[in-house]
């Protein structure tokens, strides 16, 4: 077995339990369903928003209890999360497809599968393009054989972004970012030193993820303006934070 | 602004010991 850097072990330890997230999300959907029974069947889009909202709760809890993040002041914690919530949300969806998904379908956090062709047939241009680019990214990460350890590192790389403006402790965030990159590089060299440039490819995938997340936020914001996103939740609060 | 981000602030700042 390759030697795993201590930091990568720590990142893995911080990773939320997938089964717990699945149970929490299913419970939340059942509660919402009972509430909606009086108002008719909720749309698939509304259910997906609730899943995203529940995942956001788990992302915040992951960050709050994680190494390094705990050392930051509350204002810096909020700035970092406001800046990257949609990337972390997309990464959660994308990593699930890479690690456990099947071709042609979307594996949801609840363990259910949705046919991608079903989504395409109901989606407008923006969503179709988002799904397609998302699929391409899944494919790239699949070819790179990105594993659980690397996804755990990537999440921290996304969170500790020194480009976020007006951080009180910018230096700390910068030093953590450097440590994460170092740990990820060391890990990739141990596991796949024969694959030249794999680390650089991983970083390229990250910039594609960032660009996708901007599109996804714009899409959700439009849906919110047309009243299709359920109100009073974390998703809405995050959507408003940057605007 | 404070009020706008009330939920995130609460989630990050909640006291686990209570």
Interface residues (C-beta under 8 A of the other chain):
Chain A: X57 X60 X61 X63 X64 X74 X77 X78 X81 X82 X233 X234 X237 X238 X240 X241
Chain B: X4 X5 X6 X7 X8 X9 X11 X12 X13
